[in-house]
C-alpha cells in the first residue's frame, strides 16, 4: 500500500512538473524539497530562454530571407544597403521614424502631383500594392503588374470593350492609367 501511494504521488509530481511553467515548477519542487536554488530574476530567465530559442529561429529566418532575396527582382535601396534606420526606429512605439502612413512620403515626397489621387496613395497605404523590402515583381509590387489592380478593382469596367481590347493586346492598366496620381479623371495619363 505504501509503495502504491508513493508511486501515485511521484506520478502526480511528475505530471505537475511537466505541465507547468518554470515558476509553477519551482513552487512545487521547493515545497517538496529543501534547498532548491531560487529562480533567476524573470528578466534574466526570459532573456536566456529567448537567446537560446531565437538563435536557431534567427538562422532559419536568415536562410529563408536570403533565398527569397535571391529570387527577388526588386529591392528597396535602404533595405538592400542595410540602412534599416532610414525607416525603422526601435525607440518608438510603432517601430518607425514617423507614423506608418507617412513613412514612404519621407523619401518619396512628390508622389501626389495631380488633382486626382488614388485612394491608397492618398492615405499612405503604399503597402496595399508594394512590399516594403523586396519583391519578385518590379517596383516592389506584391503581384504582377497585370494583376495588381484587380486585387481591389473588381467592379465592372467602364468602356468594357476598350479594356478587353487592351488586355487582349497584352497591355496592363498602367499603360493608360497612373496608379498613384493624375491630372485627368480615371487617372488617365
TORKOL-4160 file (C-alpha; in steps of 0.2 Angstrom, whole numbers, padded with zeros to 4 digits, m for minus):
189
<pt num="1" X="0000" Y="0000" Z="0000"/>
<pt num="2" X="0014" Y="0012" Z="0005"/>
<pt num="3" X="0023" Y="0009" Z="m0011"/>
<pt num="4" X="0007" Y="0012" Z="m0022"/>
<pt num="5" X="0004" Y="0028" Z="m0013"/>
<pt num="6" X="0022" Y="0034" Z="m0016"/>
<pt num="7" X="0021" Y="0029" Z="m0035"/>
<pt num="8" X="0005" Y="0039" Z="m0036"/>
<pt num="9" X="0012" Y="0055" Z="m0028"/>
<pt num="10" X="0028" Y="0053" Z="m0039"/>
<pt num="11" X="0016" Y="0052" Z="m0054"/>
<pt num="12" X="0007" Y="0067" Z="m0048"/>
<pt num="13" X="0023" Y="0077" Z="m0046"/>
<pt num="14" X="0030" Y="0072" Z="m0062"/>
<pt num="15" X="0013" Y="0077" Z="m0071"/>
<pt num="16" X="0013" Y="0094" Z="m0062"/>
<pt num="17" X="0031" Y="0097" Z="m0066"/>
<pt num="18" X="0029" Y="0093" Z="m0085"/>
<pt num="19" X="0013" Y="0103" Z="m0087"/>
<pt num="20" X="0019" Y="0119" Z="m0078"/>
<pt num="21" X="0029" Y="0134" Z="m0082"/>
<pt num="22" X="0046" Y="0137" Z="m0073"/>
<pt num="23" X="0038" Y="0147" Z="m0059"/>
<pt num="24" X="0025" Y="0134" Z="m0055"/>
<pt num="25" X="0038" Y="0120" Z="m0056"/>
<pt num="26" X="0049" Y="0130" Z="m0044"/>
<pt num="27" X="0034" Y="0132" Z="m0032"/>
<pt num="28" X="0031" Y="0113" Z="m0032"/>
<pt num="29" X="0048" Y="0107" Z="m0031"/>
<pt num="30" X="0053" Y="0120" Z="m0017"/>
<pt num="31" X="0038" Y="0114" Z="m0007"/>
<pt num="32" X="0043" Y="0096" Z="m0008"/>
<pt num="33" X="0062" Y="0098" Z="m0006"/>
<pt num="34" X="0073" Y="0109" Z="0005"/>
<pt num="35" X="0087" Y="0119" Z="m0003"/>
<pt num="36" X="0081" Y="0121" Z="m0020"/>
<pt num="37" X="0090" Y="0136" Z="m0028"/>
<pt num="38" X="0080" Y="0151" Z="m0032"/>
<pt num="39" X="0075" Y="0155" Z="m0049"/>
<pt num="40" X="0085" Y="0169" Z="m0058"/>
<pt num="41" X="0076" Y="0186" Z="m0060"/>
<pt num="42" X="0062" Y="0185" Z="m0073"/>
<pt num="43" X="0071" Y="0196" Z="m0085"/>
<pt num="44" X="0087" Y="0186" Z="m0085"/>
<pt num="45" X="0077" Y="0169" Z="m0086"/>
<pt num="46" X="0067" Y="0176" Z="m0101"/>
<pt num="47" X="0082" Y="0184" Z="m0109"/>
<pt num="48" X="0092" Y="0167" Z="m0108"/>
<pt num="49" X="0077" Y="0157" Z="m0114"/>
<pt num="50" X="0074" Y="0169" Z="m0129"/>
<pt num="51" X="0093" Y="0169" Z="m0133"/>
<pt num="52" X="0093" Y="0150" Z="m0134"/>
<pt num="53" X="0077" Y="0149" Z="m0144"/>
<pt num="54" X="0079" Y="0163" Z="m0156"/>
<pt num="55" X="0097" Y="0159" Z="m0161"/>
<pt num="56" X="0090" Y="0144" Z="m0171"/>
<pt num="57" X="0075" Y="0153" Z="m0177"/>
<pt num="58" X="0085" Y="0168" Z="m0182"/>
<pt num="59" X="0097" Y="0157" Z="m0193"/>
<pt num="60" X="0082" Y="0149" Z="m0201"/>
<pt num="61" X="0074" Y="0166" Z="m0204"/>
<pt num="62" X="0091" Y="0172" Z="m0212"/>
<pt num="63" X="0092" Y="0157" Z="m0223"/>
<pt num="64" X="0074" Y="0159" Z="m0229"/>
<pt num="65" X="0076" Y="0178" Z="m0231"/>
<pt num="66" X="0092" Y="0175" Z="m0242"/>
<pt num="67" X="0083" Y="0163" Z="m0253"/>
<pt num="68" X="0069" Y="0175" Z="m0255"/>
<pt num="69" X="0080" Y="0189" Z="m0259"/>
<pt num="70" X="0089" Y="0179" Z="m0272"/>
<pt num="71" X="0073" Y="0176" Z="m0281"/>
<pt num="72" X="0068" Y="0195" Z="m0279"/>
<pt num="73" X="0069" Y="0206" Z="m0295"/>
<pt num="74" X="0067" Y="0222" Z="m0285"/>
<pt num="75" X="0073" Y="0228" Z="m0268"/>
<pt num="76" X="0071" Y="0244" Z="m0258"/>
<pt num="77" X="0088" Y="0253" Z="m0258"/>
<pt num="78" X="0088" Y="0256" Z="m0240"/>
<pt num="79" X="0084" Y="0238" Z="m0236"/>
<pt num="80" X="0097" Y="0231" Z="m0249"/>
<pt num="81" X="0110" Y="0243" Z="m0242"/>
<pt num="82" X="0106" Y="0238" Z="m0224"/>
<pt num="83" X="0101" Y="0256" Z="m0219"/>
<pt num="84" X="0086" Y="0250" Z="m0208"/>
<pt num="85" X="0087" Y="0266" Z="m0198"/>
<pt num="86" X="0081" Y="0276" Z="m0213"/>
<pt num="87" X="0064" Y="0269" Z="m0209"/>
<pt num="88" X="0064" Y="0260" Z="m0193"/>
<pt num="89" X="0067" Y="0267" Z="m0175"/>
<pt num="90" X="0067" Y="0254" Z="m0161"/>
<pt num="91" X="0064" Y="0268" Z="m0148"/>
<pt num="92" X="0047" Y="0272" Z="m0155"/>
<pt num="93" X="0031" Y="0263" Z="m0151"/>
<pt num="94" X="0027" Y="0260" Z="m0169"/>
<pt num="95" X="0045" Y="0255" Z="m0173"/>
<pt num="96" X="0046" Y="0268" Z="m0187"/>
<pt num="97" X="0054" Y="0285" Z="m0189"/>
<pt num="98" X="0037" Y="0293" Z="m0192"/>
<pt num="99" X="0019" Y="0287" Z="m0192"/>
<pt num="100" X="0017" Y="0272" Z="m0204"/>
<pt num="101" X="0005" Y="0281" Z="m0215"/>
<pt num="102" X="0018" Y="0295" Z="m0218"/>
<pt num="103" X="0033" Y="0283" Z="m0219"/>
<pt num="104" X="0035" Y="0282" Z="m0238"/>
<pt num="105" X="0032" Y="0300" Z="m0241"/>
<pt num="106" X="0048" Y="0304" Z="m0231"/>
<pt num="107" X="0059" Y="0298" Z="m0245"/>
<pt num="108" X="0046" Y="0299" Z="m0259"/>
<pt num="109" X="0038" Y="0317" Z="m0256"/>
<pt num="110" X="0032" Y="0321" Z="m0273"/>
<pt num="111" X="0021" Y="0306" Z="m0276"/>
<pt num="112" X="0005" Y="0317" Z="m0276"/>
<pt num="113" X="0006" Y="0328" Z="m0292"/>
<pt num="114" X="m0011" Y="0329" Z="m0299"/>
<pt num="115" X="m0029" Y="0333" Z="m0294"/>
<pt num="116" X="m0034" Y="0315" Z="m0294"/>
<pt num="117" X="m0026" Y="0304" Z="m0280"/>
<pt num="118" X="m0028" Y="0285" Z="m0279"/>
<pt num="119" X="m0035" Y="0280" Z="m0263"/>
<pt num="120" X="m0021" Y="0270" Z="m0255"/>
<pt num="121" X="m0009" Y="0284" Z="m0261"/>
<pt num="122" X="m0019" Y="0297" Z="m0253"/>
<pt num="123" X="m0019" Y="0289" Z="m0236"/>
<pt num="124" X="m0002" Y="0282" Z="m0236"/>
<pt num="125" X="m0007" Y="0264" Z="m0238"/>
<pt num="126" X="0008" Y="0260" Z="m0250"/>
<pt num="127" X="0009" Y="0243" Z="m0243"/>
<pt num="128" X="m0008" Y="0238" Z="m0251"/>
<pt num="129" X="0001" Y="0237" Z="m0268"/>
<pt num="130" X="0020" Y="0237" Z="m0263"/>
<pt num="131" X="0031" Y="0226" Z="m0252"/>
<pt num="132" X="0042" Y="0236" Z="m0240"/>
<pt num="133" X="0059" Y="0227" Z="m0243"/>
<pt num="134" X="0060" Y="0216" Z="m0258"/>
<pt num="135" X="0049" Y="0208" Z="m0271"/>
<pt num="136" X="0049" Y="0196" Z="m0285"/>
<pt num="137" X="0040" Y="0209" Z="m0295"/>
<pt num="138" X="0047" Y="0226" Z="m0302"/>
<pt num="139" X="0044" Y="0241" Z="m0292"/>
<pt num="140" X="0042" Y="0231" Z="m0276"/>
<pt num="141" X="0024" Y="0226" Z="m0282"/>
<pt num="142" X="0015" Y="0212" Z="m0272"/>
<pt num="143" X="0008" Y="0205" Z="m0288"/>
<pt num="144" X="0012" Y="0206" Z="m0307"/>
<pt num="145" X="0008" Y="0222" Z="m0315"/>
<pt num="146" X="m0006" Y="0215" Z="m0324"/>
<pt num="147" X="m0014" Y="0208" Z="m0309"/>
<pt num="148" X="m0011" Y="0221" Z="m0295"/>
<pt num="149" X="m0026" Y="0232" Z="m0299"/>
<pt num="150" X="m0038" Y="0218" Z="m0300"/>
<pt num="151" X="m0035" Y="0214" Z="m0281"/>
<pt num="152" X="m0046" Y="0229" Z="m0276"/>
<pt num="153" X="m0054" Y="0234" Z="m0293"/>
<pt num="154" X="m0067" Y="0220" Z="m0296"/>
<pt num="155" X="m0081" Y="0232" Z="m0301"/>
<pt num="156" X="m0087" Y="0231" Z="m0319"/>
<pt num="157" X="m0076" Y="0242" Z="m0331"/>
<pt num="158" X="m0082" Y="0257" Z="m0339"/>
<pt num="159" X="m0078" Y="0255" Z="m0358"/>
<pt num="160" X="m0078" Y="0236" Z="m0356"/>
<pt num="161" X="m0074" Y="0233" Z="m0375"/>
<pt num="162" X="m0059" Y="0246" Z="m0374"/>
<pt num="163" X="m0052" Y="0237" Z="m0358"/>
<pt num="164" X="m0055" Y="0220" Z="m0366"/>
<pt num="165" X="m0046" Y="0225" Z="m0382"/>
<pt num="166" X="m0031" Y="0232" Z="m0372"/>
<pt num="167" X="m0030" Y="0217" Z="m0361"/>
<pt num="168" X="m0030" Y="0206" Z="m0377"/>
<pt num="169" X="m0016" Y="0216" Z="m0384"/>
<pt num="170" X="m0005" Y="0212" Z="m0368"/>
<pt num="171" X="m0007" Y="0229" Z="m0361"/>
<pt num="172" X="m0009" Y="0231" Z="m0342"/>
<pt num="173" X="m0018" Y="0245" Z="m0333"/>
<pt num="174" X="m0003" Y="0256" Z="m0331"/>
<pt num="175" X="m0001" Y="0258" Z="m0350"/>
<pt num="176" X="m0016" Y="0271" Z="m0349"/>
<pt num="177" X="m0019" Y="0274" Z="m0330"/>
<pt num="178" X="m0007" Y="0281" Z="m0317"/>
<pt num="179" X="m0008" Y="0271" Z="m0302"/>
<pt num="180" X="m0004" Y="0285" Z="m0290"/>
<pt num="181" X="m0010" Y="0302" Z="m0295"/>
<pt num="182" X="m0016" Y="0311" Z="m0311"/>
<pt num="183" X="m0022" Y="0327" Z="m0318"/>
<pt num="184" X="m0035" Y="0318" Z="m0328"/>
<pt num="185" X="m0051" Y="0309" Z="m0322"/>
<pt num="186" X="m0049" Y="0290" Z="m0321"/>
<pt num="187" X="m0031" Y="0293" Z="m0318"/>
<pt num="188" X="m0028" Y="0293" Z="m0337"/>
<pt num="189" X="m0010" Y="0298" Z="m0342"/>
